[in-house]
Amino acid sequence: MAVRLLLIDALNLVRRVYAAQPGDDGPEKAEGAKTSCVQSLQRALNECRPSHAIIVFEGREPGWRHLLFRDYKAGHAPMPEALRVALPAYRDAFAAAGVSSFELPKVEADDVVGTLAVKVAGAGGHAVILSTDKIFLQLLSDRIVVRDHFKQQDLGRAYVVERFGVGPEQLVDLLALAGDSTNSIPGVPGVGVKTAAKLIAEHGTLETVLAAANPAAADSAAASDSAAASDTSAAPPLTPKLRERLIDHAEDARLARSLVTLQTDLALGINLKDLRYRG
């Protein structure tokens, strides 16, 4: 039987369901959200029909992104206290529905999900990532799909091209230039998604964009990114203002690229047979 792994971004599901519950923060709201989350899980299992499934939570200590950039996710609202207290009960409820939860200390759920998805795809299986977080779109392939559970929609390459103007394999470079306001990651000031997509279409990669702005650094850029050696002489010239911004914020863009790139090679200590869904 071919592996079809359902990977659920736990807090993406839980916090959205909790926020949609009526009433003020408190135990009753948390209990109602738990019931709704289990129902959402059961619906996802019915729709995706996985052979294996896992719900991935955030590690409880700051991870490498917080250490690299202190303002990472600075704009995120803190978790409501009643929800924080109730999370162990949520895990128990998910387990009762047949799906285990997992977290790794000091590791974000995004990197755990990315690692599992890539490993399963590399072994010839398929992975379905249940999340509305755009960070996972960089993983899209013929064996990895991202599913918006709330819209009951699978997000593929066509969705990324329509929304961002680039393919999934270029999304990291686009976010490096445009930034990711959701996670308080700045890119290059004045460069939005449309401008970033245009620059990538004309020049190819983040490094070739930066090399076009600062030709004197082209050799070092090519050394760090082989694609930077490609010929972009036919690309339209950059405006002086844009060139200045790219030069002044080149390292900010490279930092942003590191922050938005998922880790996909973590040692997780997970045995796939333990994730088999028998519902």
C-alpha positions as protocol buffer text, in pm:
chain_id: "A"
residue {
  index: 1
  type: MET
  ca { x: 0 y: 0 z: 0 }
}
residue {
  index: 2
  type: ALA
  ca { x: 141 y: 340 z: -99 }
}
residue {
  index: 3
  type: VAL
  ca { x: 205 y: 582 z: 185 }
}
residue {
  index: 4
  type: ARG
  ca { x: -21 y: 885 z: 198 }
}
residue {
  index: 5
  type: LEU
  ca { x: 76 y: 1092 z: 500 }
}
residue {
  index: 6
  type: LEU
  ca { x: -154 y: 1362 z: 637 }
}
residue {
  index: 7
  type: LEU
  ca { x: 52 y: 1627 z: 821 }
}
residue {
  index: 8
  type: ILE
  ca { x: -154 y: 1865 z: 1033 }
}
residue {
  index: 9
  type: ASP
  ca { x: -12 y: 2201 z: 1139 }
}
residue {
  index: 10
  type: ALA
  ca { x: -161 y: 2181 z: 1489 }
}
residue {
  index: 11
  type: LEU
  ca { x: -173 y: 2543 z: 1600 }
}
residue {
  index: 12
  type: ASN
  ca { x: -276 y: 2666 z: 1255 }
}
residue {
  index: 13
  type: LEU
  ca { x: -588 y: 2454 z: 1296 }
}
residue {
  index: 14
  type: VAL
  ca { x: -643 y: 2496 z: 1668 }
}
residue {
  index: 15
  type: ARG
  ca { x: -598 y: 2872 z: 1691 }
}
residue {
  index: 16
  type: ARG
  ca { x: -820 y: 2943 z: 1391 }
}
residue {
  index: 17
  type: VAL
  ca { x: -1095 y: 2720 z: 1526 }
}
residue {
  index: 18
  type: TYR
  ca { x: -1063 y: 2875 z: 1874 }
}
residue {
  index: 19
  type: ALA
  ca { x: -1080 y: 3229 z: 1731 }
}
residue {
  index: 20
  type: ALA
  ca { x: -1400 y: 3142 z: 1549 }
}
residue {
  index: 21
  type: GLN
  ca { x: -1576 y: 3025 z: 1866 }
}
residue {
  index: 22
  type: PRO
  ca { x: -1822 y: 3270 z: 2022 }
}
residue {
  index: 23
  type: GLY
  ca { x: -1767 y: 3411 z: 2368 }
}
residue {
  index: 24
  type: ASP
  ca { x: -1476 y: 3539 z: 2571 }
}
residue {
  index: 25
  type: ASP
  ca { x: -1155 y: 3357 z: 2647 }
}
residue {
  index: 26
  type: GLY
  ca { x: -1225 y: 3090 z: 2905 }
}
residue {
  index: 27
  type: PRO
  ca { x: -1269 y: 2716 z: 2968 }
}
residue {
  index: 28
  type: GLU
  ca { x: -1606 y: 2698 z: 2794 }
}
residue {
  index: 29
  type: LYS
  ca { x: -1468 y: 2850 z: 2476 }
}
residue {
  index: 30
  type: ALA
  ca { x: -1168 y: 2615 z: 2490 }
}
residue {
  index: 31
  type: GLU
  ca { x: -1396 y: 2314 z: 2535 }
}
residue {
  index: 32
  type: GLY
  ca { x: -1616 y: 2417 z: 2243 }
}
residue {
  index: 33
  type: ALA
  ca { x: -1311 y: 2470 z: 2025 }
}
residue {
  index: 34
  type: LYS
  ca { x: -1177 y: 2126 z: 2121 }
}
residue {
  index: 35
  type: THR
  ca { x: -1497 y: 1963 z: 2001 }
}
residue {
  index: 36
  type: SER
  ca { x: -1482 y: 2161 z: 1677 }
}
residue {
  index: 37
  type: CYS
  ca { x: -1114 y: 2072 z: 1626 }
}
residue {
  index: 38
  type: VAL
  ca { x: -1187 y: 1701 z: 1660 }
}
residue {
  index: 39
  type: GLN
  ca { x: -1470 y: 1737 z: 1410 }
}
residue {
  index: 40
  type: SER
  ca { x: -1233 y: 1920 z: 1174 }
}
residue {
  index: 41
  type: LEU
  ca { x: -977 y: 1643 z: 1216 }
}
residue {
  index: 42
  type: GLN
  ca { x: -1234 y: 1377 z: 1138 }
}
residue {
  index: 43
  type: ARG
  ca { x: -1346 y: 1569 z: 829 }
}
residue {
  index: 44
  type: ALA
  ca { x: -987 y: 1602 z: 710 }
}
residue {
  index: 45
  type: LEU
  ca { x: -932 y: 1228 z: 757 }
}
residue {
  index: 46
  type: ASN
  ca { x: -1246 y: 1152 z: 558 }
}
residue {
  index: 47
  type: GLU
  ca { x: -1152 y: 1393 z: 278 }
}
residue {
  index: 48
  type: CYS
  ca { x: -782 y: 1307 z: 251 }
}
residue {
  index: 49
  type: ARG
  ca { x: -807 y: 934 z: 321 }
}
residue {
  index: 50
  type: PRO
  ca { x: -450 y: 899 z: 453 }
}
residue {
  index: 51
  type: SER
  ca { x: -268 y: 578 z: 530 }
}
residue {
  index: 52
  type: HIS
  ca { x: -69 y: 765 z: 796 }
}
residue {
  index: 53
  type: ALA
  ca { x: -135 y: 1083 z: 993 }
}
residue {
  index: 54
  type: ILE
  ca { x: 28 y: 1304 z: 1254 }
}
residue {
  index: 55
  type: ILE
  ca { x: -51 y: 1635 z: 1426 }
}
residue {
  index: 56
  type: VAL
  ca { x: 258 y: 1852 z: 1476 }
}
residue {
  index: 57
  type: PHE
  ca { x: 283 y: 2110 z: 1755 }
}
residue {
  index: 58
  type: GLU
  ca { x: 541 y: 2381 z: 1811 }
}
residue {
  index: 59
  type: GLY
  ca { x: 845 y: 2311 z: 2026 }
}
residue {
  index: 60
  type: ARG
  ca { x: 803 y: 2493 z: 2355 }
}
residue {
  index: 61
  type: GLU
  ca { x: 1136 y: 2676 z: 2361 }
}
residue {
  index: 62
  type: PRO
  ca { x: 1256 y: 2942 z: 2117 }
}
residue {
  index: 63
  type: GLY
  ca { x: 1404 y: 2788 z: 1804 }
}
residue {
  index: 64
  type: TRP
  ca { x: 1692 y: 2885 z: 1576 }
}
residue {
  index: 65
  type: ARG
  ca { x: 1490 y: 3150 z: 1392 }
}
residue {
  index: 66
  type: HIS
  ca { x: 1428 y: 3342 z: 1715 }
}
residue {
  index: 67
  type: LEU
  ca { x: 1798 y: 3322 z: 1794 }
}
residue {
  index: 68
  type: LEU
  ca { x: 1892 y: 3440 z: 1446 }
}
residue {
  index: 69
  type: PHE
  ca { x: 1639 y: 3725 z: 1440 }
}
residue {
  index: 70
  type: ARG
  ca { x: 1503 y: 3848 z: 1771 }
}
residue {
  index: 71
  type: ASP
  ca { x: 1192 y: 4008 z: 1617 }
}
residue {
  index: 72
  type: TYR
  ca { x: 1080 y: 3687 z: 1449 }
}
residue {
  index: 73
  type: LYS
  ca { x: 702 y: 3653 z: 1498 }
}
residue {
  index: 74
  type: ALA
  ca { x: 706 y: 3962 z: 1718 }
}
residue {
  index: 75
  type: GLY
  ca { x: 365 y: 4063 z: 1584 }
}
residue {
  index: 76
  type: HIS
  ca { x: 192 y: 3738 z: 1677 }
}
residue {
  index: 77
  type: ALA
  ca { x: -79 y: 3769 z: 1938 }
}
residue {
  index: 78
  type: PRO
  ca { x: -5 y: 3559 z: 2248 }
}
residue {
  index: 79
  type: MET
  ca { x: -198 y: 3237 z: 2285 }
}
residue {
  index: 80
  type: PRO
  ca { x: -516 y: 3283 z: 2494 }
}
residue {
  index: 81
  type: GLU
  ca { x: -457 y: 3148 z: 2841 }
}
residue {
  index: 82
  type: ALA
  ca { x: -757 y: 2914 z: 2842 }
}
residue {
  index: 83
  type: LEU
  ca { x: -639 y: 2758 z: 2518 }
}
residue {
  index: 84
  type: ARG
  ca { x: -283 y: 2717 z: 2644 }
}
residue {
  index: 85
  type: VAL
  ca { x: -408 y: 2536 z: 2955 }
}
residue {
  index: 86
  type: ALA
  ca { x: -637 y: 2313 z: 2747 }
}
residue {
  index: 87
  type: LEU
  ca { x: -380 y: 2198 z: 2489 }
}
residue {
  index: 88
  type: PRO
  ca { x: -299 y: 1868 z: 2666 }
}
residue {
  index: 89
  type: ALA
  ca { x: -670 y: 1782 z: 2653 }
}
residue {
  index: 90
  type: TYR
  ca { x: -669 y: 1861 z: 2280 }
}
residue {
  index: 91
  type: ARG
  ca { x: -384 y: 1616 z: 2228 }
}
residue {
  index: 92
  type: ASP
  ca { x: -576 y: 1349 z: 2418 }
}
residue {
  index: 93
  type: ALA
  ca { x: -884 y: 1413 z: 2206 }
}
residue {
  index: 94
  type: PHE
  ca { x: -681 y: 1387 z: 1884 }
}
residue {
  index: 95
  type: ALA
  ca { x: -527 y: 1061 z: 2006 }
}
residue {
  index: 96
  type: ALA
  ca { x: -874 y: 926 z: 2082 }
}
residue {
  index: 97
  type: ALA
  ca { x: -964 y: 1004 z: 1720 }
}
residue {
  index: 98
  type: GLY
  ca { x: -669 y: 792 z: 1608 }
}
residue {
  index: 99
  type: VAL
  ca { x: -399 y: 1052 z: 1538 }
}
residue {
  index: 100
  type: SER
  ca { x: -89 y: 1105 z: 1751 }
}
residue {
  index: 101
  type: SER
  ca { x: 62 y: 1443 z: 1830 }
}
residue {
  index: 102
  type: PHE
  ca { x: 432 y: 1527 z: 1808 }
}
residue {
  index: 103
  type: GLU
  ca { x: 663 y: 1810 z: 1897 }
}
residue {
  index: 104
  type: LEU
  ca { x: 1039 y: 1852 z: 1912 }
}
residue {
  index: 105
  type: PRO
  ca { x: 1202 y: 2086 z: 2167 }
}
residue {
  index: 106
  type: LYS
  ca { x: 1335 y: 2409 z: 2017 }
}
residue {
  index: 107
  type: VAL
  ca { x: 1204 y: 2313 z: 1672 }
}
residue {
  index: 108
  type: GLU
  ca { x: 915 y: 2479 z: 1491 }
}
residue {
  index: 109
  type: ALA
  ca { x: 632 y: 2264 z: 1366 }
}
residue {
  index: 110
  type: ASP
  ca { x: 699 y: 2401 z: 1016 }
}
residue {
  index: 111
  type: ASP
  ca { x: 1040 y: 2233 z: 1000 }
}
residue {
  index: 112
  type: VAL
  ca { x: 908 y: 1904 z: 1137 }
}
residue {
  index: 113
  type: VAL
  ca { x: 629 y: 1904 z: 879 }
}
residue {
  index: 114
  type: GLY
  ca { x: 872 y: 1998 z: 603 }
}
residue {
  index: 115
  type: THR
  ca { x: 1111 y: 1718 z: 696 }
}
residue {
  index: 116
  type: LEU
  ca { x: 839 y: 1454 z: 711 }
}
residue {
  index: 117
  type: ALA
  ca { x: 682 y: 1566 z: 384 }
}
residue {
  index: 118
  type: VAL
  ca { x: 1012 y: 1563 z: 194 }
}
residue {
  index: 119
  type: LYS
  ca { x: 1121 y: 1228 z: 339 }
}
residue {
  index: 120
  type: VAL
  ca { x: 793 y: 1059 z: 251 }
}
residue {
  index: 121
  type: ALA
  ca { x: 793 y: 1209 z: -99 }
}
residue {
  index: 122
  type: GLY
  ca { x: 1156 y: 1104 z: -148 }
}
residue {
  index: 123
  type: ALA
  ca { x: 1062 y: 747 z: -57 }
}
residue {
  index: 124
  type: GLY
  ca { x: 789 y: 741 z: -322 }
}
residue {
  index: 125
  type: GLY
  ca { x: 493 y: 829 z: -102 }
}
residue {
  index: 126
  type: HIS
  ca { x: 261 y: 1129 z: -97 }
}
residue {
  index: 127
  type: ALA
  ca { x: 217 y: 1396 z: 170 }
}
residue {
  index: 128
  type: VAL
  ca { x: -78 y: 1626 z: 234 }
}
residue {
  index: 129
  type: ILE
  ca { x: -2 y: 1928 z: 454 }
}
residue {
  index: 130
  type: LEU
  ca { x: -311 y: 2065 z: 625 }
}
residue {
  index: 131
  type: SER
  ca { x: -237 y: 2435 z: 682 }
}
residue {
  index: 132
  type: THR
  ca { x: -316 y: 2783 z: 558 }
}
residue {
  index: 133
  type: ASP
  ca { x: 44 y: 2895 z: 619 }
}
residue {
  index: 134
  type: LYS
  ca { x: 202 y: 3004 z: 291 }
}
residue {
  index: 135
  type: ILE
  ca { x: 545 y: 2890 z: 409 }
}
residue {
  index: 136
  type: PHE
  ca { x: 458 y: 2532 z: 308 }
}
residue {
  index: 137
  type: LEU
  ca { x: 391 y: 2628 z: -54 }
}
residue {
  index: 138
  type: GLN
  ca { x: 767 y: 2615 z: -122 }
}
residue {
  index: 139
  type: LEU
  ca { x: 742 y: 2235 z: -86 }
}
residue {
  index: 140
  type: LEU
  ca { x: 479 y: 2176 z: -354 }
}
residue {
  index: 141
  type: SER
  ca { x: 553 y: 1897 z: -600 }
}
residue {
  index: 142
  type: ASP
  ca { x: 379 y: 1608 z: -769 }
}
residue {
  index: 143
  type: ARG
  ca { x: 406 y: 1424 z: -435 }
}
residue {
  index: 144
  type: ILE
  ca { x: 344 y: 1705 z: -185 }
}
residue {
  index: 145
  type: VAL
  ca { x: 25 y: 1908 z: -171 }
}
residue {
  index: 146
  type: VAL
  ca { x: -91 y: 2178 z: 70 }
}
residue {
  index: 147
  type: ARG
  ca { x: -457 y: 2172 z: 166 }
}
residue {
  index: 148
  type: ASP
  ca { x: -660 y: 2466 z: 296 }
}
residue {
  index: 149
  type: HIS
  ca { x: -891 y: 2276 z: 527 }
}
residue {
  index: 150
  type: PHE
  ca { x: -1127 y: 2569 z: 579 }
}
residue {
  index: 151
  type: LYS
  ca { x: -1185 y: 2621 z: 207 }
}
residue {
  index: 152
  type: GLN
  ca { x: -1165 y: 2247 z: 135 }
}
residue {
  index: 153
  type: GLN
  ca { x: -916 y: 2329 z: -140 }
}
residue {
  index: 154
  type: ASP
  ca { x: -589 y: 2170 z: -245 }
}
residue {
  index: 155
  type: LEU
  ca { x: -329 y: 2434 z: -326 }
}
residue {
  index: 156
  type: GLY
  ca { x: -99 y: 2350 z: -614 }
}
residue {
  index: 157
  type: ARG
  ca { x: 145 y: 2517 z: -847 }
}
residue {
  index: 158
  type: ALA
  ca { x: -124 y: 2711 z: -1033 }
}
residue {
  index: 159
  type: TYR
  ca { x: -240 y: 2866 z: -705 }
}
residue {
  index: 160
  type: VAL
  ca { x: 113 y: 2985 z: -619 }
}
residue {
  index: 161
  type: VAL
  ca { x: 168 y: 3133 z: -965 }
}
residue {
  index: 162
  type: GLU
  ca { x: -166 y: 3314 z: -954 }
}
residue {
  index: 163
  type: ARG
  ca { x: -118 y: 3450 z: -601 }
}
residue {
  index: 164
  type: PHE
  ca { x: 251 y: 3534 z: -605 }
}
residue {
  index: 165
  type: GLY
  ca { x: 354 y: 3549 z: -971 }
}
residue {
  index: 166
  type: VAL
  ca { x: 628 y: 3286 z: -927 }
}
residue {
  index: 167
  type: GLY
  ca { x: 650 y: 2909 z: -903 }
}
residue {
  index: 168
  type: PRO
  ca { x: 684 y: 2723 z: -570 }
}
residue {
  index: 169
  type: GLU
  ca { x: 1057 y: 2679 z: -627 }
}
residue {
  index: 170
  type: GLN
  ca { x: 1096 y: 3059 z: -641 }
}
residue {
  index: 171
  type: LEU
  ca { x: 875 y: 3145 z: -345 }
}
residue {
  index: 172
  type: VAL
  ca { x: 1160 y: 3161 z: -93 }
}
residue {
  index: 173
  type: ASP
  ca { x: 1347 y: 3415 z: -306 }
}
residue {
  index: 174
  type: LEU
  ca { x: 1031 y: 3620 z: -351 }
}
residue {
  index: 175
  type: LEU
  ca { x: 968 y: 3633 z: 24 }
}
residue {
  index: 176
  type: ALA
  ca { x: 1335 y: 3723 z: 79 }
}
residue {
  index: 177
  type: LEU
  ca { x: 1282 y: 4034 z: -130 }
}
residue {
  index: 178
  type: ALA
  ca { x: 926 y: 4121 z: -27 }
}
residue {
  index: 179
  type: GLY
  ca { x: 949 y: 4004 z: 334 }
}
residue {
  index: 180
  type: ASP
  ca { x: 689 y: 3811 z: 532 }
}
residue {
  index: 181
  type: SER
  ca { x: 484 y: 4049 z: 743 }
}
residue {
  index: 182
  type: THR
  ca { x: 294 y: 3759 z: 903 }
}
residue {
  index: 183
  type: ASN
  ca { x: 612 y: 3658 z: 1084 }
}
residue {
  index: 184
  type: SER
  ca { x: 759 y: 4010 z: 1117 }
}
residue {
  index: 185
  type: ILE
  ca { x: 1034 y: 3933 z: 865 }
}
residue {
  index: 186
  type: PRO
  ca { x: 1142 y: 4244 z: 673 }
}
residue {
  index: 187
  type: GLY
  ca { x: 1270 y: 4214 z: 320 }
}
residue {
  index: 188
  type: VAL
  ca { x: 1384 y: 4504 z: 107 }
}
residue {
  index: 189
  type: PRO
  ca { x: 1190 y: 4825 z: 191 }
}
residue {
  index: 190
  type: GLY
  ca { x: 966 y: 4934 z: -94 }
}
residue {
  index: 191
  type: VAL
  ca { x: 972 y: 4593 z: -262 }
}
residue {
  index: 192
  type: GLY
  ca { x: 634 y: 4424 z: -252 }
}
residue {
  index: 193
  type: VAL
  ca { x: 521 y: 4093 z: -394 }
}
residue {
  index: 194
  type: LYS
  ca { x: 459 y: 4226 z: -745 }
}
residue {
  index: 195
  type: THR
  ca { x: 796 y: 4400 z: -767 }
}
residue {
  index: 196
  type: ALA
  ca { x: 972 y: 4095 z: -624 }
}
residue {
  index: 197
  type: ALA
  ca { x: 801 y: 3866 z: -876 }
}
residue {
  index: 198
  type: LYS
  ca { x: 903 y: 4099 z: -1159 }
}
residue {
  index: 199
  type: LEU
  ca { x: 1264 y: 4105 z: -1042 }
}
residue {
  index: 200
  type: ILE
  ca { x: 1278 y: 3727 z: -1018 }
}
residue {
  index: 201
  type: ALA
  ca { x: 1117 y: 3687 z: -1360 }
}
residue {
  index: 202
  type: GLU
  ca { x: 1378 y: 3920 z: -1510 }
}
residue {
  index: 203
  type: HIS
  ca { x: 1685 y: 3802 z: -1319 }
}
residue {
  index: 204
  type: GLY
  ca { x: 1617 y: 3450 z: -1195 }
}
residue {
  index: 205
  type: THR
  ca { x: 1711 y: 3431 z: -825 }
}
residue {
  index: 206
  type: LEU
  ca { x: 1768 y: 3647 z: -521 }
}
residue {
  index: 207
  type: GLU
  ca { x: 2142 y: 3643 z: -578 }
}
residue {
  index: 208
  type: THR
  ca { x: 2118 y: 3741 z: -944 }
}
residue {
  index: 209
  type: VAL
  ca { x: 1886 y: 4028 z: -846 }
}
residue {
  index: 210
  type: LEU
  ca { x: 2139 y: 4146 z: -589 }
}
residue {
  index: 211
  type: ALA
  ca { x: 2423 y: 4101 z: -839 }
}
residue {
  index: 212
  type: ALA
  ca { x: 2236 y: 4315 z: -1093 }
}
residue {
  index: 213
  type: ALA
  ca { x: 2208 y: 4589 z: -834 }
}
residue {
  index: 214
  type: ASN
  ca { x: 2573 y: 4564 z: -733 }
}
residue {
  index: 215
  type: PRO
  ca { x: 2783 y: 4426 z: -1021 }
}
residue {
  index: 216
  type: ALA
  ca { x: 3099 y: 4461 z: -816 }
}
residue {
  index: 217
  type: ALA
  ca { x: 2969 y: 4185 z: -590 }
}
residue {
  index: 218
  type: ALA
  ca { x: 2868 y: 3960 z: -880 }
}
residue {
  index: 219
  type: ASP
  ca { x: 3164 y: 3727 z: -840 }
}
residue {
  index: 220
  type: SER
  ca { x: 3092 y: 3656 z: -473 }
}
residue {
  index: 221
  type: ALA
  ca { x: 2722 y: 3617 z: -549 }
}
residue {
  index: 222
  type: ALA
  ca { x: 2799 y: 3360 z: -818 }
}
residue {
  index: 223
  type: ALA
  ca { x: 3017 y: 3171 z: -573 }
}
residue {
  index: 224
  type: SER
  ca { x: 2729 y: 3137 z: -327 }
}
residue {
  index: 225
  type: ASP
  ca { x: 2461 y: 3067 z: -589 }
}
residue {
  index: 226
  type: SER
  ca { x: 2554 y: 2895 z: -914 }
}
residue {
  index: 227
  type: ALA
  ca { x: 2246 y: 3041 z: -1082 }
}
residue {
  index: 228
  type: ALA
  ca { x: 2393 y: 3385 z: -1030 }
}
residue {
  index: 229
  type: ALA
  ca { x: 2639 y: 3310 z: -1307 }
}
residue {
  index: 230
  type: SER
  ca { x: 2359 y: 3303 z: -1566 }
}
residue {
  index: 231
  type: ASP
  ca { x: 2338 y: 3577 z: -1826 }
}
residue {
  index: 232
  type: THR
  ca { x: 2091 y: 3850 z: -1727 }
}
residue {
  index: 233
  type: SER
  ca { x: 2226 y: 4113 z: -1964 }
}
residue {
  index: 234
  type: ALA
  ca { x: 1890 y: 4127 z: -2140 }
}
residue {
  index: 235
  type: ALA
  ca { x: 1706 y: 4221 z: -1821 }
}
residue {
  index: 236
  type: PRO
  ca { x: 1574 y: 4578 z: -1801 }
}
residue {
  index: 237
  type: PRO
  ca { x: 1801 y: 4809 z: -1597 }
}
residue {
  index: 238
  type: LEU
  ca { x: 1710 y: 4874 z: -1236 }
}
residue {
  index: 239
  type: THR
  ca { x: 1601 y: 5221 z: -1139 }
}
residue {
  index: 240
  type: PRO
  ca { x: 1858 y: 5409 z: -926 }
}
residue {
  index: 241
  type: LYS
  ca { x: 1623 y: 5411 z: -627 }
}
residue {
  index: 242
  type: LEU
  ca { x: 1557 y: 5037 z: -646 }
}
residue {
  index: 243
  type: ARG
  ca { x: 1926 y: 4962 z: -700 }
}
residue {
  index: 244
  type: GLU
  ca { x: 2015 y: 5161 z: -390 }
}
residue {
  index: 245
  type: ARG
  ca { x: 1759 y: 4978 z: -179 }
}
residue {
  index: 246
  type: LEU
  ca { x: 1880 y: 4640 z: -300 }
}
residue {
  index: 247
  type: ILE
  ca { x: 2240 y: 4727 z: -220 }
}
residue {
  index: 248
  type: ASP
  ca { x: 2161 y: 4873 z: 121 }
}
residue {
  index: 249
  type: HIS
  ca { x: 1937 y: 4582 z: 224 }
}
residue {
  index: 250
  type: ALA
  ca { x: 2112 y: 4289 z: 55 }
}
residue {
  index: 251
  type: GLU
  ca { x: 2197 y: 4125 z: 387 }
}
residue {
  index: 252
  type: ASP
  ca { x: 1843 y: 4179 z: 514 }
}
residue {
  index: 253
  type: ALA
  ca { x: 1716 y: 3991 z: 210 }
}
residue {
  index: 254
  type: ARG
  ca { x: 1963 y: 3708 z: 266 }
}
residue {
  index: 255
  type: LEU
  ca { x: 1860 y: 3687 z: 631 }
}
residue {
  index: 256
  type: ALA
  ca { x: 1495 y: 3678 z: 528 }
}
residue {
  index: 257
  type: ARG
  ca { x: 1571 y: 3396 z: 286 }
}
residue {
  index: 258
  type: SER
  ca { x: 1725 y: 3192 z: 567 }
}
residue {
  index: 259
  type: LEU
  ca { x: 1426 y: 3256 z: 791 }
}
residue {
  index: 260
  type: VAL
  ca { x: 1162 y: 3155 z: 537 }
}
residue {
  index: 261
  type: THR
  ca { x: 1346 y: 2845 z: 413 }
}
residue {
  index: 262
  type: LEU
  ca { x: 1209 y: 2530 z: 572 }
}
residue {
  index: 263
  type: GLN
  ca { x: 1446 y: 2274 z: 714 }
}
residue {
  index: 264
  type: THR
  ca { x: 1378 y: 1937 z: 554 }
}
residue {
  index: 265
  type: ASP
  ca { x: 1660 y: 1720 z: 688 }
}
residue {
  index: 266
  type: LEU
  ca { x: 1598 y: 1703 z: 1061 }
}
residue {
  index: 267
  type: ALA
  ca { x: 1659 y: 1386 z: 1263 }
}
residue {
  index: 268
  type: LEU
  ca { x: 1316 y: 1333 z: 1419 }
}
residue {
  index: 269
  type: GLY
  ca { x: 1334 y: 981 z: 1557 }
}
residue {
  index: 270
  type: ILE
  ca { x: 988 y: 904 z: 1416 }
}
residue {
  index: 271
  type: ASN
  ca { x: 902 y: 557 z: 1287 }
}
residue {
  index: 272
  type: LEU
  ca { x: 652 y: 579 z: 1004 }
}
residue {
  index: 273
  type: LYS
  ca { x: 476 y: 261 z: 1112 }
}
residue {
  index: 274
  type: ASP
  ca { x: 379 y: 436 z: 1437 }
}
residue {
  index: 275
  type: LEU
  ca { x: 187 y: 696 z: 1236 }
}
residue {
  index: 276
  type: ARG
  ca { x: -39 y: 451 z: 1055 }
}
residue {
  index: 277
  type: TYR
  ca { x: -401 y: 561 z: 1067 }
}
residue {
  index: 278
  type: ARG
  ca { x: -640 y: 274 z: 1129 }
}
residue {
  index: 279
  type: GLY
  ca { x: -966 y: 466 z: 1151 }
}
